Amino acid sequence: MPNGAATAHRYKPKLATTLREGYDAAAFQRDAMAGLTVAILALPLSMAIAVASGVGPERGLWTAIVGGFLVSALGGSRYQIGGPAGAFIVLVSATVARFGIEGLLLTVLMSGLMLTVVGLTRLGSLIRYIPHPVTVGFTAGIAVTILASQIRDLAGLSLSRPEPGPLVPKLAALAGAAPTVTPAALALGLGVAAFILWLHRVRPNWPGMLYGVVGATLLAYLLHLPIETIGTRFGELPRGLPLPSVPTFSPGLAMDVLPSALAFTLLGGVESLLSATVADKMTGRVHRSNMELVAQGLANVGSALFGGIAVTGTIARTAANIRAGARTPISGMLHAAFLLAFMLLAAPLASYVPLSALAGVLVVVAWNMAEKEEFVAMARDWRTGAVLFATFGLTLLHDLTAGIVAGCLLAAFLRLFTKAQGDGAHT
């Protein structure tokens, strides 16, 4: 079977290619099972990421439904699964805190248009030149930030003031609120995280996140635990998608959110192409990077129109899709359909989900996101270590964009320095 290398630069969705090759009932059955498997994984994760991002859990589901469908239908990868991603939590929460929901939706819309332009102008290949220590550094920084952002809900803390965004003030405020810890919430959240990690070791193909959240919800309901739930904070989830609408636009607001939109575009491009590359390594296929970026851009536009948050390719869900036996992009489209069916039929049940259980899910996401072995290995060499720690530190203490820019500039400088040393040694 061809791996697609000869057509890797074509602007043609992989869905069209796979359907032209022929599609039968057996392939649909495989895709349906894979789509259901990924939907089971995406259900608690989408809500958890949305809550951690400072928006209602329904917006995470809308993102997975609309964005996930468009990524699969239009994308340049056979197996890519799109949706909300943990890497965006910091950016989304900061944007919401500063500009509100309307500002966030405009940011997502502008980012989608930018990603589409990047794909159409064939600039997607430039993203591949970001040095590996930079990607490891900012991924580790995002993981630590996600972990810090979950402490409040994980421990059931009560803060007298809004939780600060920057890491150091955040940790100081959380430490000051330590006497308000809710033991039941902390035990439940840590229990969910420990259960997911344990089940992944003994039964890696089982949906540990869903089992953990469902089990925690039943315990909290049956034992009448005094903990906060989705219902007590957000109310009942809506049944289905809202009507599409264009986000509020004004030239002033657009200029205000432009830096955030650029950061969304950069992270979205990096994350989606990394995920597609992982899928290529698992399957021997080759994705169409520019078509993938166009699809990611259009998916973000669609997500914004339906009230969702940022969309990107998701490595964990894409890998689960492949392991579950997916054959074509139809599996990703079906995953979106299964999530929509949940909202139509069972949305009220989500009101009982404890927020500490969702925090436990994201603790696992942060743990898995950090490339710990790669981080330690790169730290042993002074050149890669310098780039790694510069990116990691600035991502933690400033923001993602500063971390990536500083890491890339330092990597370029060190490469030129090393080359100059080498040239000098030969003269």
C-alpha positions in Angstrom: 0.0 0.0 0.0 1.4 3.5 -0.8 2.3 5.7 2.1 1.2 8.9 0.4 4.6 10.5 0.2 4.2 11.3 -3.5 1.1 13.4 -2.7 2.1 14.8 0.7 2.0 18.4 -0.6 -1.4 18.2 -2.3 -4.4 20.3 -1.2 -6.8 17.4 -1.0 -8.4 16.0 2.2 -7.4 12.5 3.0 -11.1 11.7 3.3 -11.5 12.2 -0.5 -8.5 10.0 -1.1 -9.7 7.1 1.1 -13.2 7.2 -0.3 -11.8 7.1 -3.9 -9.8 4.0 -3.0 -13.0 2.2 -1.9 -14.9 2.0 1.3 -16.9 -1.0 2.5 -18.9 -2.2 5.5 -15.9 -3.8 7.2 -14.0 -0.5 7.1 -17.1 1.3 8.4 -17.3 -1.2 11.3 -13.7 -0.6 12.2 -14.1 3.2 12.0 -17.3 3.1 14.1 -15.6 1.1 16.9 -12.6 3.4 16.8 -14.8 6.5 16.8 -16.7 5.2 19.8 -13.5 4.4 21.6 -12.1 7.9 21.1 -15.4 9.5 22.0 -15.3 7.7 25.4 -11.9 9.1 25.9 -12.8 12.6 24.7 -16.0 13.0 26.7 -14.5 13.6 30.2 -11.3 15.2 28.8 -13.1 17.8 26.7 -15.2 18.9 29.7 -12.1 18.9 32.0 -10.1 21.0 29.6 -12.9 23.5 29.2 -13.4 23.9 32.9 -9.7 24.3 33.5 -9.7 27.0 30.7 -12.2 29.1 32.6 -15.2 28.4 30.5 -18.3 26.1 30.8 -17.8 22.3 30.1 -20.3 22.5 27.2 -17.8 24.6 25.3 -15.3 21.8 25.4 -17.9 19.4 24.0 -18.9 21.9 21.3 -15.2 22.2 20.3 -14.8 18.4 20.1 -18.0 18.0 18.1 -17.6 20.8 15.5 -13.8 21.1 15.4 -13.3 17.3 15.6 -15.7 16.7 12.7 -14.1 19.4 10.5 -10.5 18.3 11.2 -11.3 14.7 10.2 -13.5 15.7 7.2 -11.0 18.2 5.7 -7.6 17.3 7.1 -4.5 16.0 5.6 -4.1 13.0 7.9 -6.1 9.8 7.9 -6.1 9.4 11.6 -5.9 12.9 13.2 -8.4 13.6 16.0 -9.1 17.2 16.6 -10.6 18.9 19.7 -9.7 20.9 22.8 -6.2 20.3 24.0 -4.5 20.6 27.4 -1.7 22.7 25.8 -4.2 25.5 25.2 -5.5 25.8 28.8 -3.1 28.5 29.8 -3.7 30.6 26.6 -7.5 30.2 26.7 -7.8 31.0 30.4 -5.6 34.1 30.1 -7.6 35.3 27.1 -11.0 34.7 28.9 -9.8 36.5 32.0 -8.6 39.5 30.0 -11.2 39.8 27.2 -14.2 37.7 28.2 -16.0 35.0 26.2 -16.6 37.3 23.2 -12.9 38.2 23.1 -12.0 34.5 23.2 -14.3 33.6 20.4 -12.9 36.4 18.2 -9.4 35.2 19.1 -10.2 31.6 18.0 -11.8 32.9 14.8 -8.8 35.1 13.9 -6.4 32.2 14.8 -8.4 29.9 12.5 -8.1 32.4 9.6 -4.4 32.7 10.2 -3.9 28.9 10.3 -5.8 28.7 7.0 -3.5 31.3 5.4 -0.4 29.6 6.7 -1.5 26.3 5.1 -2.5 27.9 1.8 0.8 29.7 1.5 2.7 26.5 2.2 4.4 27.8 5.3 3.5 24.7 7.3 6.8 23.2 6.6 8.6 26.0 8.6 7.0 24.7 11.8 8.9 21.5 11.4 12.2 23.4 11.9 11.4 24.4 15.5 14.2 22.7 17.4 13.3 19.6 19.4 14.6 21.1 22.8 12.2 24.0 22.3 9.2 21.7 21.8 10.2 19.6 24.9 10.8 22.8 26.9 7.5 24.5 26.2 5.6 21.2 26.5 7.1 20.7 30.0 6.3 24.3 30.9 2.7 23.9 29.8 2.5 20.6 31.8 3.7 22.3 35.0 1.3 25.2 34.5 -1.7 22.9 33.9 -0.8 21.0 37.1 -0.7 24.3 39.1 -4.0 25.4 37.6 -5.7 22.3 38.9 -4.7 22.6 42.6 -7.7 24.7 43.5 -10.3 22.3 42.2 -8.3 19.2 43.1 -8.1 20.2 46.8 -11.5 22.0 46.9 -9.8 25.3 48.1 -11.7 28.5 48.7 -10.0 31.7 47.6 -11.2 35.1 48.8 -10.0 36.8 45.6 -9.9 35.6 41.9 -7.1 33.1 41.3 -4.0 34.9 39.8 -2.9 33.8 36.3 0.9 34.0 36.6 2.5 31.0 38.2 4.3 32.5 41.2 1.4 34.6 42.5 -0.9 31.7 41.8 1.1 29.3 44.0 1.3 32.0 46.7 -2.4 32.4 46.7 -3.1 28.7 46.7 -0.6 28.2 49.6 -2.4 30.9 51.6 -5.7 29.1 51.0 -4.4 25.8 52.2 -6.4 25.8 55.5 -9.6 25.7 53.4 -8.8 22.4 51.8 -11.8 20.0 51.4 -10.5 16.5 52.4 -13.3 14.7 50.4 -12.4 16.6 47.2 -8.7 16.1 47.6 -9.2 12.3 48.2 -11.5 12.0 45.3 -9.3 13.9 42.9 -6.1 12.1 43.8 -8.0 8.8 43.8 -9.2 9.4 40.2 -5.6 10.3 39.1 -4.1 7.2 40.8 -6.8 5.0 39.4 -6.3 6.2 35.8 -2.5 5.7 36.0 -3.0 2.3 37.6 -5.5 1.1 35.0 -3.3 2.3 32.2 -0.6 0.0 33.4 -2.7 -3.1 33.8 -5.4 -2.5 31.1 -3.9 0.1 28.7 -6.8 -0.2 26.2 -9.6 0.4 28.8 -11.0 4.0 29.1 -9.5 4.8 32.5 -10.5 8.5 32.4 -14.2 7.7 31.8 -14.2 4.9 34.4 -12.5 7.2 36.9 -14.9 10.1 36.4 -18.0 7.9 36.5 -16.8 6.1 39.6 -16.0 9.3 41.4 -19.4 10.7 40.4 -21.2 7.7 41.8 -19.2 7.9 45.0 -19.9 11.6 45.5 -23.6 11.2 44.8 -24.2 8.1 46.9 -22.1 9.4 49.9 -23.4 12.9 49.6 -19.9 14.3 49.6 -19.7 18.1 50.3 -17.8 18.9 47.1 -18.4 21.2 44.1 -19.7 19.7 40.9 -20.3 20.8 37.3 -24.0 21.5 38.2 -23.2 23.6 41.3 -20.8 25.8 39.4 -22.1 25.9 35.8 -25.7 24.5 36.0 -27.1 21.9 33.6 -25.4 21.3 30.3 -27.4 22.3 27.2 -28.7 19.5 25.1 -27.0 19.9 21.7 -25.2 22.6 19.8 -26.1 26.3 19.8 -27.1 28.1 16.6 -24.0 29.4 14.9 -23.2 33.1 15.2 -20.3 35.4 14.3 -18.4 36.6 17.4 -18.6 40.3 18.3 -16.1 42.3 16.2 -14.6 45.7 16.4 -11.3 47.0 15.1 -10.2 47.9 18.6 -11.0 44.4 20.1 -9.3 42.7 17.1 -6.1 44.7 17.7 -6.3 43.9 21.4 -6.6 40.1 20.9 -4.1 40.0 18.0 -1.1 38.9 20.1 -3.3 36.1 21.7 -4.4 35.0 18.2 -0.8 34.8 17.0 0.0 32.6 20.0 -3.0 30.4 19.3 -1.9 30.1 15.7 1.7 29.2 16.6 0.7 26.6 19.2 -2.1 25.2 17.1 0.2 24.7 14.1 3.0 23.0 16.2 0.6 20.8 18.1 -1.4 19.6 15.1 1.6 18.8 13.0 3.3 17.0 15.9 0.2 14.9 16.3 0.0 14.1 12.6 3.7 13.2 12.6 3.1 10.8 15.5 0.3 9.2 13.5 2.7 8.8 10.6 5.2 7.0 12.7 2.6 4.7 14.1 1.1 3.8 10.6 3.8 4.3 8.0 1.6 6.9 6.3 2.5 10.5 5.4 0.2 13.4 6.2 -0.3 16.4 4.0 1.0 19.2 6.3 -0.4 22.2 4.4 -3.8 20.6 4.0 -3.8 19.7 7.7 -3.2 23.3 8.6 -6.0 24.5 6.3 -8.3 22.0 8.0 -7.2 23.1 11.5 -7.8 26.7 10.5 -11.3 26.0 9.2 -12.1 23.9 12.3 -11.2 26.8 14.5 -13.4 29.1 12.5 -16.2 26.6 12.9 -15.6 26.2 16.6 -15.7 29.9 17.1 -19.0 30.2 15.2 -20.6 27.6 17.5 -19.2 29.0 20.7 -16.3 26.6 21.1 -12.7 27.1 22.1 -9.4 26.5 20.3 -9.1 23.3 18.2 -5.9 21.4 17.5 -4.7 17.9 16.7 -4.5 15.8 19.9 -1.8 13.2 20.2 -3.4 11.0 22.8 -6.8 10.8 21.1 -5.1 10.3 17.7 -3.0 7.5 19.0 -6.1 5.9 20.6 -7.9 6.2 17.3 -5.1 4.2 15.6 -4.8 1.6 18.3 -8.6 1.1 18.1 -8.3 0.1 14.5 -9.4 3.2 12.6 -9.1 2.9 8.8 -10.1 6.3 7.5 -11.0 9.9 8.7 -14.6 8.7 9.1 -13.6 7.4 12.5 -12.9 11.0 13.6 -16.2 12.2 12.2 -18.1 9.4 14.0 -16.3 10.3 17.2 -17.9 13.8 16.9 -21.3 12.3 16.2 -21.1 10.1 19.3 -20.3 13.1 21.4 -23.2 15.0 19.9 -25.4 12.0 20.8 -24.3 12.2 24.4 -25.3 15.9 24.6 -28.7 15.2 23.1 -29.5 12.2 25.3 -27.5 12.4 28.5 -26.3 16.0 29.1 -28.1 16.3 32.5 -26.0 13.5 34.0 -22.9 15.7 33.6 -24.2 18.0 36.3 -23.2 15.4 39.0 -19.6 15.2 37.9 -17.3 16.5 40.7 -14.8 19.2 39.6 -12.1 17.5 41.7 -12.5 14.4 39.5 -12.0 16.4 36.3 -9.0 18.0 38.0 -7.7 14.5 38.6 -8.0 13.8 34.9 -5.9 16.8 34.1 -3.3 15.9 36.6 -2.8 12.7 34.5 -2.8 14.8 31.3 -0.1 17.0 32.7 2.0 14.0 33.8 1.7 12.3 30.4 2.3 15.5 28.5 5.7 16.2 30.0 8.4 14.3 28.1 10.3 13.5 31.2 12.9 11.1 29.8 13.6 13.5 26.9 13.9 16.4 29.3 16.5 14.7 31.5 18.5 13.5 28.5 18.7 16.9 26.9 19.6 18.6 30.2 22.8 16.6 30.2 24.2 18.5 27.2 25.0 22.1 27.8 23.8 23.3 24.4 20.5 21.5 24.3 20.1 22.1 28.0 20.5 25.8 27.6 17.8 25.9 24.9 15.6 23.6 27.0 15.7 25.6 30.2 15.4 28.9 28.5 12.2 27.8 26.8 10.9 26.0 29.9 11.6 28.9 32.2 10.1 31.6 30.0 7.1 29.5 29.3 6.5 29.2 33.1 7.3 32.7 34.1 6.2 34.7 31.1 4.2 33.0 28.4 4.4 30.4 25.6 5.3 32.8 22.8 8.2 34.2 24.7 9.5 30.7 25.5 9.3 29.5 21.9 10.9 32.7 20.5 13.7 32.8 23.0 14.4 29.1 22.6 14.5 29.3 18.8 16.8 32.4 18.9 19.1 30.7 21.4 19.2 27.5 19.4 20.1 29.5 16.3 22.9 31.4 18.1 24.4 28.2 19.6 24.3 26.5 16.2 26.2 29.4 14.6 28.6 29.5 17.5 29.3 25.8 17.2 29.7 26.1 13.4 32.1 29.0 13.9 34.1 27.0 16.4 34.3 24.1 13.9 35.4 26.4 11.0 38.0 27.9 13.3 39.4 24.6 14.2 40.0 23.8 10.5 41.9 27.0 9.7 
